Amino acid sequence: MKLASLKSGRDGRLVVVSRDLSRCADASAIAPTLQAALDDWDSVVPRLTEIADSLEANRIAHMPFDAAKCASPLPRAFQWLDGSAYVNHVALVRQARGAEVPESFWSDPLMYQGISDVVMAPRDPIPLADEAYGADIEAEVVVILGDVPMGATRDQAIKAIRLIMLVNDITLRNIVPQELPKGFGFLQSKPPSAFTPVAVTPDELGKAWDGAKVDLPLLSFINGKPFGKPMCSVDMTFDFPTLIMHAARTRPLGAGTILGAGTVSNRDAAGGPGKPISEGGLGYSCIAEIRTVETILHGKPTTPFLKFGDTARIEMNDKDGRSIFGAIEQEVVRYTPPK
């Protein structure tokens, strides 16, 4: 089943989307919003599934699905947690700012709490006050959870995964070094994130989902050019159940919590940091990684961070090349404060 939220008020209006992303059917009579559906998941899922089946068979009233009319599936969320399951990414971005990777990073997940009271729609522009902030994309896979008890077991963590989607976890790289030494983590360096138009139940991924990882490449484009296509299941040090258990170690997680696995990052075949697509590699899911590789190889970075007018696209296709979640498509624009 595929779900989306059409723009309506603060929390959107729930619709069920066809597998080919061409049509959608109103589901607000069952649950007005996705959060309402998550709050009563076991009760509403059978009825939402009936709508999904009827939509596929053209037995129900429907309308064209337009991603431009969508908010993110959860237009605001009670909680947005993001891990760093791909330690190759952590190593590269820390190397870029001269920081070591502690040995504990290989056994104890790194995680931060992001902004979730304001969430960008998948077609919203990225407002940037100053290009000097170093705006960067971060292409990631995330899950939406049901209620998770404190001290959850692995089986409880797996069963709590309700939906899967993608995110552009935007980072202002040149603000990060100012914030992290203070010891309280990201704040100004992490503006709102944007999620894909559609969130899907795990069964929609078929064999590409094993209950813990997504076995498909994550595609990213900058200014229309292929930038990254790393495999999400490769070099993933911590899978989703492990990340959920980590987050719930000392506190419960409420239904509607979004949890990410961090920027997808693959090493190359020789164990190196990876190569650009233009050189036959799988590319990168963020600009910071290619800048670090350029510094290692050539002494300085040459790929700039995002500028006004630049565009970013993040998407995932199934084995037959069909988009699963729809695409995040954003343009960087100059921020103008309201008067």
Secondary structure, 3 states (H helix, E strand, C coil): CEEEEECCCCCCEEEEECCCCCEEEECCCCCCCHHHHHHCHHHHHHHHHHHHHHHHCCCCCCEECCHHHEECCCCCCCCEEEECCCHHHHHHHHHHCCCCCCHHHHCCCCEEECCCCCCECCCCCEEECCHHHCEECCEEEEEEECCECCCCCHHHHHHCEEEEEEEECCEECCCHHHHHHHCCCCCCCCCCCEECCEEECHHHHHHHECCCCECCECEEEECCEEEECCECCCCCCCCHHHHHHHHCCCCCECCCCEEEEEECCCCCCCCCCCCCHHHCCCECCCHHHHHHHHHHHHCCCCCCCCCCCCEEEEECECCCCCECCCCEEEEEEECCCCC
